[in-house]
Amino acid sequence: MRVDIYRRAEHDGVFSYLAVSEGKPIPQEATSTDWESEARALEIDETAVALPNYHIALPLEQIAAKGYAITALKDMTASRHPSH
């Protein structure tokens, strides 16, 4: 499956990330914040239990349930840009 990744700054250089199926818009309930494009058409394994670079657990389950997958709040303090 391919996804588009978006990010938003939280505080102190910490980012949260949002993944949606490639080419799909960000769902209405997640559009109230300013998301920046981070990666387009990122290929993820259909059996992936996490996207560790983006601190997203169970990405496919989250996308199936609500149309997007998002960084878990408990991971926010460790969530830095993947290149850092």
N, C-alpha and C positions, 0 to 999 in steps of 0.2 A: 504494500500500500504506500502511496505517496501522500505526504502532508505538507502544508505550508505552516511555517512557524512564525509567530509574532512575539515581540517582547515589549515590556513596559518597565520603566525605571520605578523602583520602590523607594529605596533610601540607601545612602552610603555605598553606592555602586552596586547594589543588589538589584537583580532583575527577576521578574516572573515571566513565564512563557506560556503561550497558548498555541495549540496545534489544532488545525482543521484539515479535513480532507482537501487534497489539492484542488485549487480552483473554486472552492466553496467560500461564500462570504462568512465573516465572523457572525455567529448567531446573535440575534437581537439582545438577549440578556447579557451578553459579554461586550457589547459595543459602547457602553457608557464610559469606557476609559480609552486613553490614547495608546493604541497598539501600533508599534512600528514593525515593518517587515524585517524578519531576521534571516529566513531561509525559504526558498521556494522549491517545491517538488522534491523534498527530502524523502528518500526511500527508506521505509522502516520495515523490518521483518514482521510478517504476520503473527509470529509467535512472541514478539517483544513484550516483556512484562514491564519495561520502563524505557524512558529516553533519558539516560543519566546525565547527558550534557545539558539537558534542559530541566532536570529535576521533575520530570513528569512520570508518575507511576500509572501503570495500566492504561496506556494511551488508547489502544483499540477499544477497550471496554468503555472508557470515558466518552470517546467519540460516538460509539454506538448508542450510548445512553442519552447523551445530551447534545451531540453535534460538535463537540470540541473537547479537548483535554487540556488541563491547566496545571501549572506548578502547584504542588501541595503547600498549604500555608506553613506546615511544620518544616518544610525545606527552604523557606524563604531566606533564612540567615546564611545558608550555604550557596544560594543561587547566584552565581556570578556568570558573566559572559563566558561561553565555552572556550574562547581563546585565552582566557586569563588563568 
